Amino acid sequence: MEIKFTKMHGCGNDYVYINGFTEHIDADKKPEFIRQVSHRHFGIGSDGVIFINPSDVADFEMEMWNADGTRAEMCGNGIRCVGKYVYDYGLTDKTEIDVVSFGAVKKLKLFVKGGKVEKVRVNMGKPILKPADIPVKMGDLDEKVVNQSLWVAGKEYFVTCVSMGNPHAVTFIERCDDLDIEAIGPLFENHEAFPKRINTEFVQIVDKEHVKMRVWERGTGETFACGTGCCATAVACFLNKKTGRSVEVEVLGGKINIEWDEKSDEIFMTGPATTVFDGVINY
């Protein structure tokens, strides 16, 4: 069976995109398909696979899978690329669209240049700070987890936990470049404090408007960028009085701008979306 696909990335956070309007893979075969396709040496190579499907509640559905074959709720870089895909490949001519992922509808504004989408602004909604809803098992489940102590491998870290539809733990460090993320990332991801595992952001403050971040994503490992992680980072920075409500987050693959609106409590993420190549895979 031949499956058509498009390789895309947002600041280096790369996924294989499949048009669910025309391509079909049986549900029980998807986890193994995702693992094969995502493999960096034996497949196309990606941080996961995203299916773009019809929807009854939005213009499109984003069905996101991690590289290890597990489902994920949301991907900020992924949803920007969904916006680019549906416009560039003629599935819509609108520059403002709704995309649903795991039941949550996000509003996208597409910025078009030369007939192609160059960048996308996404209303990522309100951050979730109640521990039970993230979920995280630390301290009082009715209080925010802000700058709370967490021991990992015999070392004390201070974390701020946020959900952007998927769970995040943000911790501040002196220098991102010195971080052995391959060693510490899995220990955060699988820590008993996080019943559904966790995405972890290690953040270096540059100034009040600019931070650097490296991310360990559950089910994938270190990625070049994480859109929801950038949103969680911005929330954690403000709650810890390290930045204002608008901040540029520098990740390995580029820069993403985050604004946390004071009146609406909504977070707006703006960043690039890039098409790498189209292809066909035999499966």
Backbone bond lengths (Angstrom), bond angles and torsions (degrees), N, CA, C in turn:
res aa  C-N    CA-C-N  psi(-1)  N-CA   C-N-CA  omega(-1)  CA-C   N-CA-C  phi
1 M - - - 1.467 - - 1.526 109.15 -
2 E 1.316 116.49 131.78 1.456 121.49 178.39 1.523 110.38 -97.31
3 I 1.325 116.48 131.42 1.457 122.81 178.31 1.525 108.39 -119.17
4 K 1.328 116.45 121.77 1.460 120.63 175.96 1.530 109.39 -79.33
5 F 1.341 116.52 143.50 1.458 120.36 -179.20 1.519 110.54 -146.72
6 T 1.323 115.12 167.08 1.461 122.30 172.78 1.515 108.04 -133.15
7 K 1.315 117.03 129.83 1.459 122.11 175.35 1.528 108.18 -90.01
8 M 1.351 116.24 127.15 1.459 121.36 -178.71 1.531 108.78 -138.81
9 H 1.336 115.33 163.05 1.460 118.69 174.57 1.527 111.08 -150.08
10 G 1.316 114.73 153.10 1.456 122.74 170.42 1.515 107.27 -118.42
11 C 1.322 117.79 107.15 1.466 123.32 -177.00 1.528 111.84 54.26
12 G 1.326 116.06 37.08 1.458 120.30 176.03 1.515 114.63 89.13
13 N 1.319 117.87 -7.91 1.475 122.24 174.67 1.524 105.89 -81.40
14 D 1.343 116.71 96.55 1.463 121.36 -166.07 1.527 112.63 -102.38
15 Y 1.327 114.14 141.07 1.468 121.62 178.29 1.525 109.61 -137.33
16 V 1.322 114.21 156.61 1.460 121.76 170.17 1.521 106.83 -92.61
17 Y 1.323 116.31 125.17 1.469 121.59 -177.51 1.515 109.66 -106.15
18 I 1.326 115.71 132.30 1.454 121.55 -178.39 1.514 109.26 -126.04
19 N 1.324 116.00 129.62 1.461 123.28 -179.46 1.530 109.63 -75.86
20 G 1.337 115.54 102.63 1.459 120.60 -179.10 1.506 114.50 -71.15
21 F 1.334 117.32 -7.77 1.462 120.80 175.11 1.526 110.60 -73.14
22 T 1.341 115.86 -30.49 1.468 119.80 -173.57 1.534 114.13 -119.65
23 E 1.333 117.63 -22.63 1.459 121.73 -177.01 1.531 109.56 -108.70
24 H 1.331 117.22 144.30 1.464 119.77 -177.91 1.528 110.68 -137.52
25 I 1.346 114.60 132.11 1.463 122.33 173.66 1.520 107.30 -129.96
26 D 1.328 117.55 130.72 1.461 121.09 -179.81 1.522 110.61 -58.19
27 A 1.327 116.21 141.63 1.463 122.01 -175.07 1.519 112.48 -56.84
28 D 1.340 117.41 -40.65 1.467 120.15 -177.08 1.525 112.81 -72.33
29 K 1.329 117.05 -15.14 1.457 121.24 -179.95 1.532 112.75 -97.01
30 K 1.337 116.24 -8.36 1.462 119.33 -174.64 1.531 114.23 -63.86
31 P 1.343 120.22 -45.99 1.471 118.35 -177.66 1.524 113.67 -55.89
32 E 1.331 117.29 -45.12 1.460 119.92 179.71 1.529 110.72 -69.23
33 F 1.326 117.18 -38.42 1.465 121.34 176.62 1.523 110.36 -59.07
34 I 1.338 116.60 -45.54 1.463 121.25 -179.04 1.521 110.34 -61.96
35 R 1.333 117.27 -44.03 1.461 120.47 -179.54 1.525 111.69 -62.46
36 Q 1.332 116.63 -41.05 1.466 120.57 -179.97 1.527 111.07 -67.56
37 V 1.301 116.60 -47.08 1.465 121.60 -177.33 1.531 111.51 -64.77
38 S 1.332 116.71 -39.36 1.462 121.14 -174.44 1.516 113.54 -77.13
39 H 1.317 117.77 -18.18 1.467 120.90 -174.88 1.534 110.77 -59.15
40 R 1.327 114.97 129.84 1.472 120.14 -174.59 1.524 113.35 -69.71
41 H 1.334 117.77 -20.89 1.460 120.42 -176.50 1.526 113.00 -110.85
42 F 1.335 116.93 -34.00 1.460 120.21 -175.38 1.529 113.63 -109.69
43 G 1.316 116.86 -0.48 1.463 120.82 179.55 1.515 111.16 -128.95
44 I 1.329 115.74 -156.40 1.463 120.36 176.78 1.521 109.54 -70.57
45 G 1.332 115.33 -39.52 1.456 121.79 -178.17 1.511 111.60 94.40
46 S 1.348 116.35 113.79 1.465 119.93 -178.18 1.521 110.04 -169.63
47 D 1.325 114.92 169.41 1.464 120.88 173.74 1.525 111.27 -82.36
48 G 1.323 117.02 -1.48 1.454 121.99 178.68 1.512 110.95 155.70
49 V 1.325 115.12 -168.16 1.469 121.81 -178.22 1.520 108.71 -129.98
50 I 1.325 116.33 138.00 1.460 122.34 177.70 1.523 109.14 -124.32
51 F 1.330 115.27 123.74 1.458 122.16 174.56 1.529 108.71 -95.32
52 I 1.318 116.12 134.30 1.464 121.59 176.91 1.525 107.20 -104.50
53 N 1.339 115.94 110.77 1.459 121.97 -169.49 1.518 112.69 -117.24
54 P 1.335 116.75 162.58 1.470 120.19 169.85 1.521 109.80 -64.59
55 S 1.332 116.43 158.11 1.465 120.58 179.52 1.523 110.35 -145.91
56 D 1.332 115.73 146.13 1.464 121.47 175.67 1.522 112.17 -90.57
57 V 1.348 117.38 -12.58 1.467 120.50 -175.06 1.530 112.92 -115.36
58 A 1.320 117.37 -7.66 1.465 121.91 179.83 1.522 108.41 -148.77
59 D 1.330 115.62 179.41 1.468 118.84 177.35 1.528 110.75 -67.84
60 F 1.345 115.91 -36.41 1.462 121.08 -178.99 1.522 109.76 -148.78
61 E 1.336 115.51 158.52 1.459 121.29 171.26 1.515 109.49 -109.59
62 M 1.342 116.50 137.50 1.456 122.75 171.16 1.524 107.82 -103.18
63 E 1.333 116.38 115.00 1.465 121.91 177.76 1.526 107.24 -105.80
64 M 1.319 115.92 105.08 1.468 121.04 -169.66 1.519 111.89 -104.74
65 W 1.342 115.18 137.43 1.461 122.52 177.93 1.521 109.51 -128.96
66 N 1.341 116.15 137.04 1.462 121.49 173.13 1.524 110.34 -73.33
67 A 1.327 115.41 165.37 1.468 120.76 -178.41 1.527 112.90 -63.22
68 D 1.346 117.29 -24.32 1.465 119.92 -179.21 1.527 112.81 -86.95
69 G 1.339 117.54 6.67 1.458 121.29 176.54 1.515 114.56 87.42
70 T 1.341 117.35 14.28 1.463 121.02 176.02 1.520 109.94 -102.46
71 R 1.331 115.77 150.68 1.458 120.73 178.18 1.516 110.47 -75.49
72 A 1.312 116.13 150.11 1.463 122.56 174.90 1.520 109.10 -129.18
73 E 1.336 114.90 153.79 1.464 118.71 -173.63 1.528 113.47 -81.29
74 M 1.324 116.68 -40.07 1.462 119.51 -171.97 1.521 109.97 -154.67
75 C 1.316 115.67 150.05 1.462 122.49 174.66 1.519 107.96 -145.53
76 G 1.327 116.48 114.00 1.464 120.12 -177.46 1.517 113.07 -65.22
77 N 1.334 117.52 -43.44 1.462 119.94 177.07 1.524 110.42 -68.40
78 G 1.328 116.30 -37.08 1.455 120.72 179.89 1.508 112.99 -64.06
79 I 1.326 116.44 -41.39 1.460 119.00 -176.89 1.534 111.01 -71.79
80 R 1.341 117.43 -29.86 1.465 118.80 174.12 1.528 110.32 -63.71
81 C 1.335 115.96 -41.06 1.463 119.73 179.45 1.524 111.48 -68.91
82 V 1.324 117.42 -31.57 1.468 120.16 173.95 1.525 109.48 -60.44
83 G 1.342 116.09 -43.58 1.463 119.79 177.57 1.516 112.20 -59.64
84 K 1.325 117.00 -42.46 1.468 120.49 178.52 1.523 110.45 -65.98
85 Y 1.326 116.38 -43.85 1.467 120.39 -176.52 1.533 110.81 -59.57
86 V 1.325 116.80 -51.39 1.466 118.74 -172.43 1.520 111.80 -66.85
87 Y 1.334 117.55 -28.27 1.473 119.64 177.18 1.525 110.79 -80.96
88 D 1.334 116.08 -50.19 1.465 119.92 -175.58 1.522 112.60 -64.27
89 Y 1.353 116.66 -31.58 1.466 120.14 -177.55 1.535 112.59 -98.54
90 G 1.328 115.71 14.06 1.453 120.83 169.71 1.516 116.50 76.24
91 L 1.337 118.32 20.17 1.457 119.95 176.80 1.523 111.69 -81.60
92 T 1.339 116.41 -14.78 1.458 121.93 174.30 1.520 108.54 -154.53
93 D 1.340 115.48 156.83 1.466 120.03 172.19 1.527 110.76 -115.14
94 K 1.330 115.89 8.63 1.461 120.96 179.70 1.530 110.06 -85.67
95 T 1.318 116.21 147.96 1.463 120.54 176.18 1.532 111.52 -104.01
96 E 1.311 116.74 1.22 1.461 121.44 171.09 1.524 107.48 -130.82
97 I 1.336 116.57 117.01 1.460 121.00 -173.83 1.527 110.48 -135.72
98 D 1.333 115.22 163.32 1.462 122.58 173.93 1.528 108.69 -110.67
99 V 1.327 115.74 137.43 1.465 121.81 177.31 1.528 107.97 -130.32
100 V 1.326 117.13 130.32 1.462 121.49 179.32 1.526 109.74 -104.79
101 S 1.329 115.92 138.19 1.464 121.96 175.16 1.519 108.32 -139.64
102 F 1.331 116.14 120.18 1.470 121.62 178.80 1.524 111.32 56.50
103 G 1.339 116.32 35.14 1.460 121.47 176.42 1.506 115.02 89.84
104 A 1.332 118.42 -9.86 1.461 122.07 -179.30 1.520 110.10 -101.19
105 V 1.335 117.23 125.01 1.457 122.43 -178.30 1.520 109.93 -94.96
106 K 1.332 116.41 129.37 1.458 122.27 177.96 1.524 109.30 -116.47
107 K 1.334 115.22 144.54 1.463 121.43 179.01 1.520 109.38 -100.35
108 L 1.339 115.79 129.18 1.457 122.02 -177.31 1.515 110.84 -116.64
109 K 1.334 115.93 139.68 1.460 122.32 170.25 1.516 107.93 -114.31
110 L 1.329 116.20 123.42 1.460 121.97 -175.53 1.530 110.07 -99.07
111 F 1.323 116.78 130.01 1.456 122.31 177.31 1.528 107.88 -103.02
112 V 1.327 115.61 113.53 1.459 121.95 -171.66 1.533 110.27 -103.77
113 K 1.332 115.79 136.57 1.458 122.46 175.50 1.512 108.68 -138.70
114 G 1.322 117.07 125.74 1.462 121.09 -179.51 1.518 113.15 61.92
115 G 1.325 117.30 31.72 1.465 121.61 177.93 1.518 115.00 82.40
116 K 1.353 117.30 1.02 1.457 121.63 179.99 1.529 109.95 -126.03
117 V 1.305 115.98 148.75 1.463 120.38 176.95 1.522 109.49 -72.99
118 E 1.321 116.36 127.72 1.463 122.41 -177.99 1.528 111.72 -100.35
119 K 1.330 115.95 -41.75 1.460 120.48 177.11 1.531 108.74 -148.63
120 V 1.325 115.07 165.54 1.458 120.91 -174.61 1.526 109.05 -137.50
121 R 1.334 114.63 138.07 1.472 121.04 173.54 1.521 107.84 -108.30
122 V 1.329 116.00 127.61 1.461 120.97 -175.71 1.523 109.68 -120.39
123 N 1.336 115.44 130.15 1.461 120.03 168.99 1.521 106.39 -80.83
124 M 1.319 116.71 104.51 1.459 121.90 -174.94 1.526 112.89 -84.74
125 G 1.334 116.36 0.49 1.461 119.90 178.22 1.517 112.42 83.26
126 K 1.317 115.78 -168.08 1.460 121.91 -176.99 1.527 110.91 -89.73
127 P 1.324 116.82 139.67 1.464 118.79 176.53 1.524 110.46 -68.46
128 I 1.316 115.83 145.54 1.463 122.52 177.21 1.523 107.59 -100.81
129 L 1.327 116.15 122.85 1.453 120.48 -174.01 1.523 113.54 -117.37
130 K 1.329 117.60 -9.90 1.456 120.14 178.94 1.524 109.14 -72.29
131 P 1.330 118.16 123.44 1.474 120.84 -174.21 1.524 114.57 -53.13
132 A 1.321 117.16 -42.23 1.465 120.20 -176.87 1.519 111.81 -64.59
133 D 1.337 116.58 -24.95 1.465 120.59 -177.34 1.523 112.47 -92.96
134 I 1.341 118.40 -8.25 1.472 119.76 -177.71 1.527 113.02 -74.55
135 P 1.341 124.40 -49.44 1.466 128.31 -6.92 1.531 111.51 -97.28
136 V 1.356 114.21 154.29 1.451 121.12 176.05 1.520 108.27 -147.87
137 K 1.309 116.15 139.04 1.468 121.47 179.71 1.518 108.93 -107.68
138 M 1.327 113.76 84.00 1.465 121.14 178.47 1.519 108.80 -145.44
139 G 1.301 117.12 124.27 1.450 121.04 174.02 1.515 113.33 63.24
140 D 1.321 116.02 -147.09 1.461 123.64 -178.48 1.524 109.49 -77.35
141 L 1.334 116.61 119.83 1.464 120.21 -176.43 1.524 112.85 -69.69
142 D 1.316 118.49 -6.18 1.466 121.38 177.44 1.528 112.17 -99.07
143 E 1.316 116.87 -2.97 1.456 121.00 -177.69 1.534 110.38 -113.14
144 K 1.330 116.01 155.40 1.451 120.51 176.71 1.528 110.05 -65.90
145 V 1.335 115.15 147.00 1.465 120.09 172.74 1.528 107.07 -94.97
146 V 1.316 116.26 93.20 1.459 122.60 -177.89 1.523 108.77 -123.78
147 N 1.339 115.77 117.65 1.461 122.12 177.88 1.522 111.58 55.41
148 Q 1.344 116.20 43.69 1.459 120.64 179.28 1.529 111.06 -96.15
149 S 1.313 114.89 146.22 1.462 121.89 -177.71 1.524 111.41 -69.18
150 L 1.335 115.15 135.15 1.464 122.06 175.35 1.528 107.79 -140.87
151 W 1.330 116.23 123.75 1.456 120.55 179.05 1.523 110.00 -92.13
152 V 1.316 115.57 124.95 1.462 121.87 179.45 1.520 107.94 -130.72
153 A 1.326 115.59 120.01 1.474 121.73 179.53 1.524 112.03 51.51
154 G 1.331 116.27 42.65 1.457 121.34 176.05 1.508 115.80 78.55
155 K 1.352 117.19 6.70 1.458 120.94 179.10 1.516 109.68 -120.93
156 E 1.338 116.42 141.16 1.457 120.59 -179.13 1.527 110.73 -89.16
157 Y 1.325 114.69 126.37 1.457 122.29 172.91 1.531 108.06 -116.43
158 F 1.318 116.48 158.83 1.462 120.75 174.73 1.522 107.47 -117.63
159 V 1.321 116.17 121.77 1.459 120.75 -171.54 1.529 111.64 -119.44
160 T 1.321 113.74 150.54 1.461 122.70 170.45 1.520 106.39 -121.56
161 C 1.337 116.24 126.37 1.461 120.62 -172.69 1.525 111.53 -108.14
162 V 1.337 114.69 135.49 1.462 122.76 -175.55 1.524 108.55 -143.13
163 S 1.309 116.54 142.69 1.464 119.59 168.41 1.522 108.92 -112.46
164 M 1.331 115.39 133.50 1.460 122.00 171.77 1.529 108.55 -114.00
165 G 1.347 114.94 37.82 1.458 121.26 -170.70 1.509 109.68 96.95
166 N 1.326 116.73 -17.28 1.463 124.82 171.48 1.525 107.86 -139.62
167 P 1.322 118.68 153.69 1.462 120.91 -169.71 1.530 114.50 -83.90
168 H 1.347 115.26 141.13 1.458 121.50 -179.52 1.517 110.64 -137.34
169 A 1.334 114.90 143.31 1.462 122.37 169.39 1.521 107.27 -121.54
170 V 1.325 116.54 124.01 1.461 122.26 -177.62 1.524 108.79 -109.45
171 T 1.323 116.34 130.23 1.460 120.35 176.78 1.530 109.01 -132.04
172 F 1.319 116.22 142.77 1.458 121.27 -176.55 1.524 110.36 -96.72
173 I 1.343 115.82 134.76 1.455 122.17 -178.39 1.532 109.27 -130.52
174 E 1.320 115.57 167.02 1.472 119.85 -177.28 1.525 111.84 -73.55
175 R 1.350 116.97 -46.86 1.458 120.65 -176.31 1.524 110.51 -142.67
176 C 1.320 115.84 123.75 1.463 120.75 177.42 1.527 111.86 -65.38
177 D 1.328 115.80 -34.90 1.465 119.57 -174.60 1.528 112.44 -64.97
178 D 1.328 117.13 -24.70 1.462 121.14 -176.49 1.524 112.84 -90.13
179 L 1.322 118.35 1.02 1.458 122.11 -172.06 1.531 112.08 -80.65
180 D 1.330 116.95 128.11 1.468 122.10 172.16 1.524 107.28 -90.11
181 I 1.313 115.75 77.29 1.465 120.88 -171.74 1.527 112.40 -69.06
182 E 1.320 117.49 -28.37 1.465 119.96 178.89 1.529 111.31 -65.27
183 A 1.327 116.71 -28.42 1.462 120.67 178.83 1.522 111.79 -84.13
184 I 1.328 117.75 -45.52 1.461 120.75 -172.35 1.531 112.85 -87.64
185 G 1.344 117.01 -29.44 1.466 120.51 -176.73 1.515 114.25 -54.77
186 P 1.331 119.29 -52.37 1.471 120.04 -179.09 1.521 113.27 -62.69
187 L 1.331 117.80 -28.49 1.462 121.07 -179.61 1.526 110.51 -70.67
188 F 1.337 117.02 -37.09 1.466 120.37 172.52 1.526 110.09 -67.65
189 E 1.327 115.77 -48.76 1.465 120.75 -174.95 1.520 111.86 -53.59
190 N 1.312 116.77 -42.21 1.461 121.59 -173.19 1.530 113.37 -104.81
191 H 1.317 117.67 16.56 1.468 122.01 179.46 1.526 110.23 -65.18
192 E 1.325 116.07 143.93 1.471 121.14 -177.13 1.524 113.16 -63.06
193 A 1.320 117.63 -17.49 1.469 120.24 178.23 1.520 112.46 -71.43
194 F 1.352 116.81 -13.64 1.462 120.67 -174.69 1.529 110.02 -120.07
195 P 1.330 117.81 92.15 1.474 121.45 -172.72 1.527 114.85 -63.15
196 K 1.329 118.38 -22.22 1.466 121.01 177.11 1.525 111.12 -112.58
197 R 1.329 115.43 26.40 1.471 122.78 -173.34 1.540 109.04 63.77
198 I 1.307 116.85 178.94 1.468 118.97 -172.72 1.525 110.85 -149.73
199 N 1.321 115.96 149.00 1.457 123.23 166.55 1.534 106.10 -92.03
200 T 1.323 117.54 133.97 1.464 120.12 -174.85 1.517 110.95 -120.37
201 E 1.337 115.23 129.01 1.460 122.11 177.50 1.527 109.62 -109.05
202 F 1.322 115.90 125.90 1.460 122.90 176.76 1.525 106.43 -105.60
203 V 1.343 116.65 115.07 1.463 121.36 -164.97 1.525 111.80 -119.26
204 Q 1.316 114.61 131.82 1.468 123.12 174.84 1.523 108.34 -110.33
205 I 1.324 117.23 124.78 1.462 121.37 179.25 1.527 109.39 -82.40
206 V 1.328 116.44 122.97 1.461 121.36 176.14 1.526 109.27 -93.18
207 D 1.325 116.34 -52.23 1.464 122.15 173.25 1.525 107.87 -159.07
208 K 1.320 117.22 -170.80 1.467 121.60 -173.72 1.529 113.76 -67.47
209 E 1.325 117.21 -13.72 1.459 120.53 -177.23 1.521 113.08 -122.49
210 H 1.317 117.50 1.60 1.467 120.45 -172.11 1.522 110.18 -147.22
211 V 1.341 116.46 126.88 1.458 121.15 176.20 1.521 109.02 -132.68
212 K 1.326 115.61 158.86 1.462 122.04 173.28 1.521 107.70 -110.01
213 M 1.330 116.33 146.05 1.458 119.68 -176.35 1.518 111.13 -145.95
214 R 1.338 115.14 139.24 1.458 120.80 167.47 1.519 107.42 -119.76
215 V 1.329 115.35 146.76 1.465 118.97 -171.27 1.519 111.12 -130.50
216 W 1.328 114.04 138.91 1.466 121.88 170.94 1.519 106.77 -110.84
217 E 1.342 116.51 113.53 1.460 120.59 -176.85 1.525 110.67 -96.44
218 R 1.320 115.82 133.81 1.467 120.17 178.63 1.523 109.21 -61.95
219 G 1.304 115.23 135.75 1.454 120.43 177.71 1.508 114.70 81.88
220 T 1.341 117.74 -3.72 1.466 120.45 -177.02 1.524 112.06 -134.03
221 G 1.327 117.45 -44.79 1.457 121.68 -174.62 1.517 110.00 107.01
222 E 1.330 117.16 -158.64 1.468 118.98 179.07 1.522 109.64 -69.85
223 T 1.322 116.23 134.34 1.454 122.05 174.93 1.529 108.92 -120.89
224 F 1.319 115.29 163.36 1.461 120.11 -178.77 1.529 112.34 -73.54
225 A 1.318 116.56 -17.18 1.465 120.74 179.42 1.516 108.71 -165.35
226 C 1.313 115.82 159.05 1.463 122.07 174.04 1.518 107.27 -149.28
227 G 1.318 117.09 112.05 1.468 120.94 -176.02 1.512 112.83 -64.48
228 T 1.344 116.65 -47.71 1.464 119.08 177.81 1.521 109.95 -65.63
229 G 1.334 116.74 -32.96 1.457 120.47 176.81 1.517 112.30 -65.69
230 C 1.324 117.04 -36.02 1.467 120.70 175.30 1.523 110.49 -65.06
231 C 1.342 116.05 -39.20 1.466 120.23 177.23 1.521 110.81 -64.23
232 A 1.336 116.44 -46.59 1.461 120.95 178.55 1.523 110.89 -61.78
233 T 1.329 116.51 -37.84 1.461 121.68 177.93 1.521 110.84 -61.24
234 A 1.338 116.61 -45.87 1.459 120.90 -179.72 1.525 111.08 -61.98
235 V 1.324 116.59 -41.19 1.475 120.82 178.62 1.526 109.89 -63.38
236 A 1.338 116.44 -46.89 1.461 120.59 -179.06 1.530 111.49 -63.50
237 C 1.323 116.63 -39.51 1.458 120.30 179.14 1.519 111.09 -61.76
238 F 1.329 116.71 -43.39 1.469 119.77 -179.46 1.527 111.06 -69.70
239 L 1.326 117.17 -44.16 1.459 120.47 -178.74 1.523 111.83 -63.03
240 N 1.325 116.81 -28.66 1.463 121.35 178.02 1.524 112.84 -95.53
241 K 1.356 115.83 10.04 1.467 122.79 175.58 1.529 113.05 59.67
242 K 1.316 115.59 36.40 1.465 120.39 179.62 1.527 112.51 -99.91
243 T 1.342 117.33 -24.67 1.464 122.38 176.55 1.524 108.65 -142.91
244 G 1.347 114.86 176.92 1.446 119.94 171.88 1.519 109.87 -85.11
245 R 1.332 116.18 -162.43 1.470 121.19 -177.00 1.521 112.95 -82.35
246 S 1.322 116.77 -12.21 1.461 121.20 177.79 1.519 108.34 -117.58
247 V 1.340 116.51 126.68 1.457 118.87 -175.97 1.527 110.49 -148.19
248 E 1.322 115.67 144.25 1.459 122.18 173.33 1.523 108.00 -94.59
249 V 1.336 115.11 122.36 1.456 120.55 -179.04 1.532 108.40 -103.75
250 E 1.319 115.38 116.63 1.468 121.38 179.39 1.523 109.11 -94.02
251 V 1.314 115.96 117.97 1.460 122.36 178.32 1.524 108.66 -111.61
252 L 1.311 117.71 177.85 1.467 120.39 -177.15 1.528 111.88 -59.59
253 G 1.352 116.29 -31.02 1.455 119.46 -174.55 1.511 116.05 -99.15
254 G 1.337 118.19 2.43 1.458 119.35 -179.38 1.521 112.15 150.79
255 K 1.335 115.64 -151.68 1.454 121.10 -176.21 1.534 110.01 -131.75
256 I 1.327 115.33 137.97 1.463 122.35 179.46 1.518 108.15 -127.49
257 N 1.323 116.41 133.39 1.460 121.78 -179.23 1.524 110.92 -97.32
258 I 1.324 115.62 130.66 1.458 122.18 -178.11 1.524 109.41 -123.42
259 E 1.338 116.00 133.67 1.463 122.27 174.30 1.531 108.30 -125.87
260 W 1.337 116.24 129.79 1.464 121.76 175.49 1.521 107.41 -107.52
261 D 1.338 116.38 103.13 1.456 122.08 -174.14 1.534 110.56 -69.23
262 E 1.313 115.89 126.50 1.462 120.81 -175.23 1.520 112.35 -69.52
263 K 1.339 117.55 -35.75 1.464 120.89 -176.23 1.525 112.15 -78.43
264 S 1.307 117.00 -48.12 1.471 120.37 -175.50 1.524 112.84 -87.85
265 D 1.329 117.78 -17.34 1.469 124.53 -175.61 1.529 111.64 69.68
266 E 1.334 117.41 9.19 1.459 121.56 -178.58 1.527 110.71 -89.67
267 I 1.330 114.52 151.63 1.463 121.11 179.72 1.528 109.43 -108.27
268 F 1.323 115.35 131.22 1.464 121.40 179.22 1.522 109.11 -113.38
269 M 1.321 114.99 127.78 1.458 122.43 -178.56 1.523 109.34 -115.64
270 T 1.337 117.16 128.67 1.464 121.45 178.27 1.522 109.43 -126.01
271 G 1.338 115.04 128.78 1.454 118.76 -179.87 1.520 111.45 -166.19
272 P 1.323 116.54 174.27 1.465 121.49 -176.71 1.519 112.73 -79.34
273 A 1.319 115.18 162.56 1.468 123.70 172.16 1.525 106.82 -140.02
274 T 1.335 116.45 132.45 1.462 120.77 -171.17 1.525 111.40 -133.03
275 T 1.328 116.21 134.28 1.461 121.93 173.04 1.525 108.95 -92.00
276 V 1.343 116.68 132.64 1.461 120.97 -179.03 1.530 110.46 -98.80
277 F 1.330 117.27 -56.45 1.461 119.85 177.39 1.542 110.24 -165.63
278 D 1.325 114.73 161.74 1.468 122.73 172.87 1.522 108.70 -104.78
279 G 1.333 115.47 155.64 1.453 118.70 177.81 1.505 112.56 -167.15
280 V 1.325 114.82 -177.76 1.454 122.81 177.55 1.521 107.53 -132.50
281 I 1.339 116.07 133.33 1.450 120.72 177.52 1.518 109.56 -116.67
282 N 1.303 117.39 137.89 1.459 121.90 176.27 1.511 108.77 -87.00
283 Y 1.342 115.61 128.84 1.460 119.78 -178.91 1.508 109.97 -138.46
